[in-house]
């Protein structure tokens, strides 16, 4: 069985229908093996992971290098692409072709695409959620999008899987009971919206699969939502998105066979193992790119090597900013098959980091995803051989509980690292690399200062017409929409 295998039974299913087969499981709160399959897409063996993207790409990895990561599917956030909403039509909706989202981000045809509203992990938005809208944080500031807009965007972009909207007040440490009731009511309505919009797609046109969100609140407080999900929608969803892995024991029995996508963001391999032990299937792993940005090459395996008595715990990664690597001609990890380890050595990669060459972070990112792929392959093998609990205990003894601290400077700040600001502000994300010799120099190259071509924006897709709907709203009302809703509103 390999990640590229395509089960023969998929030919009997509609081309857009997702198939999830549980290959091995024991009790409810226990690790399990599965196979996630979709016609013409690479099969994902679970436990497994999706590539976490920024504006459609895995950070540091251009699309021509994407096949070197070994990633079979990616998670895409809609808020990365709708910065022109509501004043203009975002460019991503202007592509008139089949599979427009895949074409826009130049993703290989056989890679699975999962679309959600927010990045993972999401940055709290000052734009409050309402009964019909959810607050998002785009590259140019705070916005809100309606449930109808999100559903129409999913229909237009044609992803393989769409994660339903969840009313979650990110950033709030405590949530009152009244606010939790709103979370349940709104999420139920929004889940119905995304399913209803999907059901209006004509036969023969690609239809996305829906993953219903499971809120990070007690089962009793979202019982009304879960009741309607089971009574009216369970046969129309293909999976669930879990925001708190500790609530897996409260997952209704009817939802147990469905694939579980974790949005309970792990901060270390140990946290991943704990979620796998509870029965989680699919993950986004933000700490991989966080390590890459810090210049840390991951170095851990599962199962862990045999520990020598008295030996100190091994670090989970190598800080490539340390002077000890400046003349080292060994690979990042001995025996690693990634492009960075087979073609280059530590001294060269440290030189690239010091020179602020993008290739340095590219090589570390390729390496880190290879380490993560091998880590999940080891997890699946451990579950298959019934050694998972013992291997987890040995892993926690062998490795440090946290990733190394960042010591060097990172790459230039990009959208997924920066808390957005509105256009027109003088503050810059990054300082200028150089100063121009003379201001009028641009004129000789045909550039006219302070002149911009007129932009004409047209919404061609019928599904999106009327969903913006606030072009004529005054500035005062727009600012009012950005107020922060308190717990009792």
N, C-alpha and C positions, 0 to 999 in steps of 0.2 A: 504494500500500500504506500503510495507516494502522494505528495501534495498536488501533483499534476494529474492524478488519476481522475477519470470521469466515469462514474458508475453507469453501467449500461441501462439501468432502469430509468434513467432520466429521459431517455428517448420516448417514454410513454407518458411523460408529463407535459403540460403546456410549457412553451419555451421560457416564459417569465416566472414560472412557479418555483419557489425555493423548496428544497428538500433537505430536511435535517433528520439524520439517522443516529440514534444512540447506540453505540457499539458495545459499551460496557458501563454498568453502573451497579451500585449495591443498595445503599439506603438513600433517603432524601437528602440529607446534608452530608454528602460524600463526593469525592472527585469522580468524574465520569468522562468517558471517551465518546466523541461524536464525529460526524462527517457532515459538513455544510456544502451543499451542491446546488448549482444553478447551471442550466444549459448554456454552453459556450463560454463559461467562466471557469477559472481554476478552482478545483475543490480545496476547501480549507478544512484541515483536520483540527479538531478541538480536543483539549484546550489549545487555543491559538490566538493570534493577535492581528489587528488591522494597522496599517500604516497611518500614523497621525499626521495630518497635513496642515499647511498654512497656505491659503490661497490656491489650493489644489495640488500642491506638491509637498513631498516629504522634505522638510527643511534641509538645505545643503545638497540635495540630490536632484540634479537636472533629469528631465524625463528620459534622455538617452542613456543615463546611468541607472534608471529605475530598475531594470531587470537584474542588476547586480545585487540588489537588496534582498532578493528572495521573497518579497512581500507579494501575497496573492490577493489582497484587498485593501482598500483605504477608506478612511472616514473623512468626509468633506463637510465643512460648516457653511451653511448658506450665508451667514453674516459676513463671511470673507468676500462676498461678491456683490452685495446690494448697497454699497456706499452711496450710490447716486439716488437711491430711493429716499423720499418720495418725489423729488423734483424732476428726475429724469428716469428713463428706462435703463437699468444696468446693462452693460454690454453682454453679459452672459445670456440674457434673454433675447438677444438680437440674432442669434445663430439660427438660420433656417435650414436645418439638416436633421437627419436621424441621429439619435444618441448625442444631443448637443452638449451635455455636460462633459462627456468623455472627450469629445472633440475640442472643447474649450480648454481643457487642462492637458490634452495630449496624452491621455492615459492609455496603455495597451488594451486592446479589445478584450483580452481574457482576464482582466483584473476586476474583481468585485468592487462596486461603488456603494457605500452607505452614506446617505445624506441626512444631516441633522441641522437644527437651527443654530446651535451655539458651538463654539470651539470646545475642545477638551484639553485641559480644564477650562471652563468658562470664566471670563473676567466679569465680576459683578457690573451690571448696567444700571445707571441712574434713571434710565427710562423704565418706568414702572409697568408691570403686567396689569392688564385690565381684563374684563370679561371676554373681550374679543381680540386683544392684542398682547404680544409678548415683547419685552424689551430686549434689544440686542446692542452689541457694541461693534460698530464697523470700523474700518480703517480711518474714517474721518469724523467719528463721533457717535453719539448715541442716537438710535432710531427705534421705532416700533414697527412691527409687521403684524398684520392680522392673520388669523387662522386661515381665512379664505386665500389670502395672498400666498401663504406658505404652501397650501394645498395646490394652488394653481402653479406655483413655481416647481413643485415636485412633478406635476403632470407635464410641464414644459421641458424640464431637464432630463427626465427619464432615467433616474438612478435605478439600481437594482433593488435597494432597500431604502425605505424612508422611516426615520425614527419619529414617532408622533410627538407633538408639542407637549411639554410638561410644564405646569405652573409651579416653578420652584424659585423662591426668592434667594438666589445665590448671594452669599456674603453675610446673611443674617445668622448670628450665632444661636438665637432662640426664636422660635416661631410659635405664636399663640394659637389657641384652639380655633378661634374664629378664622384666622388666616389659613389654617390647615383645611378647614371646611371649604374655603374658596379653592384651594389647590385641587381638592378632589373633584369639585363641581366643574371647574374650568377644564381640567385635564380630560374628564369624561366627554365634554362637549367637543373639545378639539380633536380627540381621537375619532369621534363620530365624523367630524368634518373631513379628516384626511381619508378615511375609508370611503365616505360618500363620494368624494371627488374622484377617487381611484375607480369606483364602480361606474362612473359615467364615461370612462375611456372605451372607445369602440373596440370591438373584437378585431384582432389582427394588428392592433397598435400596442406597443410595449406597455405593460402595466407593472408598476412597482409593487414590492412586497412591503407590508407595514409591520414595524416593531412597536408594540404598545408600551408606553412608559409605565414603570411601577415606581410610585413616589417614595421618597425617603422619610415616610411617616408611618406611624403605627397602623396595623391592618384595620383596626376598628375605625380609625378616622378616615380611611379611604375605602371603607366597605361598600359605600354606595356606588363608587366608581367601579370597584372590582365586581360587584353584583351585575351591573349593566354590561361590563366587559365580558363576563361569562355568559350572560343570558342572550346578548344581542350581537356580540362582535368576535367571540372566540374563534369562530370558523372563518373569519375574514382577516385574521392577523397571522403572521408567519413567525413571530418571535416576540421577546420582551426585552426592554432596556431597563436595567436595574441600577438605581442610584445609591443604594445602600445594601451592600452584600450581606450585612447581618440580618436583613429581613428575608433572606431566602427561605428560612424555615416557615415563613408565613405565606409563601406563594401557594395559591390554590392548586389543588390536585390537577385540575383541568389544564393548567398552564405548565405543568412539570415537563411534558414531552417537548416543549418548544425551546429553541436555542436562546441562550441568555447572553446578552451583550452588556458588559459591565461599564458603567460610567462612574463607578466608585474608584476614583483615580488612585492607583497604587503609587507609592513613593519609593519602593525598593523591590528587589526580587522576593524578599520574604513576604511582603504584602501581597504580591502576586500569588505566591504559594498558598497563603491563607485563603484567598478567594477561590482558588482552584479547589482547595480542600472542602469548600462549602458547596461546590458543584457549579461554579461559573464556567462558561464555555468560551467566550470571546472577549478580547480586551483591546482598548487603546492604551498605549504605554507612554505617557508624556515624559517620564524620567529619562528615556533614551535620548531624546533631543536635548533635554536639559543637561545631561552629562556631556554630550557632544559640544554644546555651546561653551561649557566650562573647560574644554580641552581634556576631558577624561575618557580614556579608552576602557570600556567595560571589560572585566576579566573574571568571569565566574562560570561554573559549569554545574549542571544538575544531572545525576547525583554529584555531590561534592567529592573530591579526592579523600583518601583515607588520612585522617589527622594523626600527626605524631604526638605522643604524650608530651605535654608541656609546651607545645608550640603555640605561638600567639595566633589570634584569628587573622585570616587573610583579608586584605582589602578587596572590595568589590570592583575596583577600577584602578587604572594607572593614570596619575596626574602627569600629563605630557609636558607641563611647564617646568617640572623639576630639572635642575641642572644635571642630574645623574644620567639623563637621556641624551645629552648633547653630543656624545660621541658613541652612543650605542648603535650597533649595526644589527641588532636582533629584531625580529618582528614584534608587533604589539603583543601578540600572544603566540607562543610556540604551538605549532600544529594547526593554527587557524587557517581556514581555506578561503578567507575573504580576499578581495582584490588588494586591499591595503597591506595585508600581511604577506601575501605571495609576491608582491612587486616592490615593496618599499620597507624601510627600517625606521626605528624610533628617531634617530638623529635627524633624518630628512624631514619627518613629520613635525618634529619640534622646530626645525628651521622654518618650515612653512607657517606655523603658528606665530612665531616671533616676527616674521616678515608680513603678517596680516594677509597672507595668501589664502584665498578661499579654498584652494585644494586641500589645505591642512584639515579643515573641518569636514570637507567632503570625504576624505579617507577615513577619518574617525567615525563618521556617521555610517559609512558602509560597513566598517568593522563592527560597530555597536549593534547594527541590525543582524549581522551574522551571529553574534553572540546570543542575541535574543532568540533567533530562530532555533539555534542549537539547544538553548535552554528549554524551550517549549517541546522540542523533540524528545529531550530527556525526560520531561514531565510525562509525556504520553507513554513512553516506554516504561517508566516507573509505575504508572497506573496499571498498565497491561500486565506487569509482572507481580502486582499486589505488594509492592514495596514502598508505596508513596509515603506513608506516615513515617516510616523509619528513615527514608531519604530526606524528608523535610527536617526531621530532628537533627540529622547529621549536617545538613546544610547550615542550619542556624548556629551550630557549634563551630563550624569551620570558618564562616565568613563574618565580617563585621555587619552590624545591623543596618548601617546607613552607608550611602555612597560618600566618597571623599568630598571634602569641602573644596569649593572653587578657590584657586590661588592666583590664576592668571587672568588677563583680560579676555573677553569674548569677542566674537565677530561683530561687525557693524550691526546696529540695532535694526530689526526688521519688524514688520507688522505684528506678528504673533507674540513679540516680546514687549511691545510698546503699548501703553494705555493711550487709546486714541485721543486725538485732539482735532478740533475743527479746522477746516481750511481757512487761510487768511491770517493765522497767528504767526508771529515772527519767530517763535521758538522753533528750533530745528531738532530733529531726532538725532542727527549726527553732525559734528562740526565739519566745516568745509575742509577738504583735503589740501586745497591750495587756493591762492587768491589770483584772480585774473590780472593780467598785465595792464589792461586798459578796458574800461567799460565799453567804448565804442567798437571794440573788436568784433562783437557779434554782428554789427551792421554790415561789415564787409562780407560776412557769410550769408547775407540775405535775411537775417533775423531783424524784425522790427520790434523794438522795445515796447512793452506794455500793450501789445496787440494780440488778440486771440481770434481765431476763426469762429464764425457763428456755428453753433451746434444745434442740429435739428434732431430731436428724439421722437421716435414713433413706436408705440406699442403695437406690434404686428400680431402677437399671439392673442387669439380671441379669449383664451382662458384668463389672461391678465388684465383685460380691459375693465376699467371701473374699480379695480382693486386698490389702486393708489388712492385716488379720491380725495386728496387733501391739497391739491395744487393751489387752491384759492384761500387756504387758511392763513390768517394773519400771523405775524410774528409773535404777538402776545399769546395766541392760542397754542402755537407750536412750543413755546417755552413752557406753557402750563402743562403740556403733555409730558414734560421731562421731570416733573416733580416726583419726589420719592414718596411712595405710598407707605404710611405707617401701618403698624400691625393691626390697627382697629378700623382702618378705612374700608 
